Amino acid sequence: MTKGSIHPGKPLQIRLDHADGTTDTFDVLHSYNEQQIDWVRAGSALNKIRTEMGVK
């Protein structure tokens, strides 16, 4: 998943790189809302809260 590639209501594209050099790509559905996606981007909900509070 690349940064910014996940959006509410849109499929997410998954790419599997196999040990033999082949690649499989497929779309999956998710149920994340914008807040949950922000948590994923921050690494966790606590990281997001810490950033919003200005704590390092």
Backbone hydrogen bonds, N-H to C=O, Kabsch-Sander energy under -0.5 kcal/mol:
donor,donor_aa,acceptor,acceptor_aa,energy
5,S,2,T,-2.5
10,K,7,H,-1.9
12,L,28,V,-3.0
14,I,12,L,-0.5
14,I,26,F,-3.3
16,L,24,D,-3.4
17,D,15,R,-0.5
18,H,16,L,-0.7
18,H,22,T,-2.8
21,G,18,H,-2.0
24,D,16,L,-2.2
26,F,14,I,-2.3
28,V,12,L,-2.7
37,I,33,N,-2.2
38,D,34,E,-2.2
39,W,35,Q,-1.8
40,V,36,Q,-2.1
41,R,37,I,-2.5
42,A,38,D,-1.9
43,G,39,W,-1.0
43,G,40,V,-0.8
44,S,39,W,-0.5
48,K,44,S,-1.9
49,I,45,A,-2.4
50,R,46,L,-2.7
51,T,47,N,-2.4
52,E,48,K,-2.3
53,M,49,I,-1.9
54,G,50,R,-0.5
54,G,51,T,-1.0
55,V,50,R,-2.4
